[in-house]
Amino acid sequence: MSRKTLPRVDGRRPLATVPEMAEHWQVPEKTVRDWHHRKVEFGPYMFRVGRYLRARWDDIDRYDAAKVGGAAA
């Protein structure tokens, strides 16, 4: 599964969108929204930017590494 490489702004990766998170974990977009809405302890910290749900890729990488027992990315 490949993540699109978008240009960095001031050295930062762009925030992850709901479709990108759903693709990353291979789940429906509704599932990602439900995790956030229900405050389920799954996934990285997600937050609203206006009306849009976003997450930092660094948080996603750290979460994934923790779930497989690896070191933080």
C-alpha positions in Angstrom: 0.0 0.0 0.0 1.6 3.3 -1.0 1.0 6.7 0.4 1.0 9.6 -2.0 4.0 11.8 -1.4 2.8 15.4 -1.3 5.0 18.4 -1.1 6.0 19.4 2.4 5.1 22.8 3.7 7.9 24.1 5.9 9.3 20.6 6.2 6.1 19.1 7.5 4.1 16.3 6.0 0.4 17.2 5.2 -2.2 16.0 7.6 -3.9 12.7 6.9 -7.4 12.8 5.6 -10.2 10.3 6.4 -9.9 8.6 3.0 -6.1 8.3 3.5 -6.5 6.8 7.0 -9.1 4.4 5.7 -6.8 3.3 2.9 -3.9 3.0 5.3 -5.8 0.6 7.6 -7.9 -1.0 4.9 -11.2 -0.1 6.5 -14.2 1.9 5.4 -14.1 5.7 5.8 -17.2 5.4 8.1 -15.2 3.2 10.5 -12.5 5.8 10.8 -15.2 8.5 11.6 -16.9 6.1 14.1 -13.6 5.6 15.9 -13.3 9.4 16.4 -16.9 10.0 17.2 -17.2 7.2 19.7 -13.8 8.0 21.3 -12.8 4.4 20.8 -9.2 3.8 21.9 -8.1 2.8 18.4 -5.9 4.8 16.1 -3.9 7.9 16.6 -5.2 11.2 18.0 -7.6 12.7 15.4 -8.9 16.2 15.4 -11.1 18.6 13.5 -9.8 21.3 11.2 -12.9 23.2 10.5 -15.4 20.5 9.6 -12.7 18.0 8.4 -11.3 15.2 10.5 -7.5 15.0 10.3 -4.5 13.2 12.0 -0.8 13.7 11.8 1.2 11.1 9.9 3.8 11.0 12.7 1.1 10.1 15.2 -0.2 7.4 12.8 3.3 5.9 12.4 3.9 5.9 16.2 0.5 4.2 16.7 1.2 1.6 14.1 4.7 0.9 15.6 3.2 0.6 19.1 0.6 -1.9 18.0 3.1 -4.2 16.5 5.4 -3.9 19.5 8.1 -1.8 17.6 9.9 1.3 18.5 8.2 4.7 17.8 8.8 5.8 14.3 
